[in-house]
Amino acid sequence: MAGRGSTVARRLRPLAGFAVGTAGAQNFLGARWVPALLAATPAGRRPAVALRLLAWSPHYFQPGEHDRHAAAERNRRTRQVLADGVLGRYLHADDDVLDVGCGPGYLAAAVAPRVHSVTAVDVSRGALACARVLNPAPNLDYVTVDEFIRGGRDVDVVYSVAVVQHLTDEVFARALRGWHAALRPGGRLLVHVVVDDPRWRTEAQWRAERGLAGRLKLRFALNCFGRSADQVRRLVTAAGFGELALVPVASLADVDDDVAGQHLLVARRLDVAAASVATTSGGLTVPAQATPVEPFDLETFDLETIVSVAADPDRTH
């Protein structure tokens, strides 16, 4: 990646959109004291403290999971199935891989033995600190988004599970352009998506909401947006990807997780610059994001200040 550092850093700034889309005020794990607490804890006690911290955040354990050790093992099992039966079908032993939205690292740790290296990024420094304690591997590096950008790295594969359903079209488009920039020519994109599911409200439906509760949730909560398959294809194509496929996760593996009823987007980076969504979206409406997601300059923007007021209890990777 020599000679590309400044260009890649500039083009990867859309990854800030991912950070905004996945932040939450109840995710206190972003506080600076969390990594400091783990660092000060005796090594033998760190796993127990890390699990307790994760249990206090509704991002990582499902409702009603009162046994944090059992919840951790469930996460480990389901993420191993995803690594073996889903992502593993598209990974090679010499791949350098980027895990976007790694949380406490269960999926990253399951993927690591299959590839050359994994760089796992998340908005939460505390979640990354817990991941380093609970899910280390010799070829696995946990970093923040801006640390990844400053490192000037590029990768063969970008994957993301249980993230993009929280992003508006605008933020998803920015993230796709950032992932395109992070990939080497011909690199692969593997993204868990929710498509054509009538149980999920679309962004347009959320924005048409006139009730106070719905409007407040759209403005402040970490929402989940459904999309059509055509909508996903247009966004991904506009960002510079081709060879697209939407593969039902259930056709790849039997996994005890919500993603089983959803899809894996598989695409390849075209060896061209990422296209502009505005010129290739075929009239797709890309509304302004309700939470603050104007284009950010990561050199001046502190990702740790991003907050919203809701949590997603199903984000358990």
HELIX and SHEET records of a PDB file:
HELIX    1   1 GLY A    5  ARG A   11  1                                   7    
HELIX    2   2 LEU A   15  THR A   22  1                                   8    
HELIX    3   3 PHE A   28  GLY A   30  5                                   3    
HELIX    4   4 TRP A   33  ALA A   40  1                                   8    
HELIX    5   5 ALA A   43  ARG A   45  5                                   3    
HELIX    6   6 ARG A   46  TRP A   56  1                                  11    
HELIX    7   7 ARG A   68  VAL A   81  1                                  14    
HELIX    8   8 LEU A   82  VAL A   86  3                                   5    
HELIX    9   9 LEU A   87  TYR A   90  5                                   4    
HELIX   10  10 TYR A  106  VAL A  111  1                                   6    
HELIX   11  11 ALA A  112  ARG A  114  5                                   3    
HELIX   12  12 ARG A  125  LEU A  134  1                                  10    
HELIX   13  13 VAL A  145  ARG A  150  1                                   6    
HELIX   14  14 VAL A  164  HIS A  166  5                                   3    
HELIX   15  15 ASP A  169  ALA A  182  1                                  14    
HELIX   16  16 GLU A  203  ARG A  207  1                                   5    
HELIX   17  17 LEU A  212  PHE A  220  1                                   9    
HELIX   18  18 ALA A  229  ALA A  238  1                                  10    
HELIX   19  19 VAL A  249  SER A  251  5                                   3    
HELIX   20  20 ASP A  258  GLY A  261  5                                   4    
HELIX   21  21 VAL A  277  THR A  280  1                                   4    
HELIX   22  22 LEU A  303  THR A  305  5                                   3    
SHEET    1   A 7 LEU A 140  VAL A 143  0                                        
SHEET    2   A 7 SER A 117  VAL A 121  1                                        
SHEET    3   A 7 ASP A  96  VAL A 100  1                                        
SHEET    4   A 7 VAL A 155  SER A 160  1                                        
SHEET    5   A 7 LEU A 183  VAL A 193  1                                        
SHEET    6   A 7 HIS A 263  ARG A 269 -1                                        
SHEET    7   A 7 PHE A 241  PRO A 248 -1                                        
END                                                                             
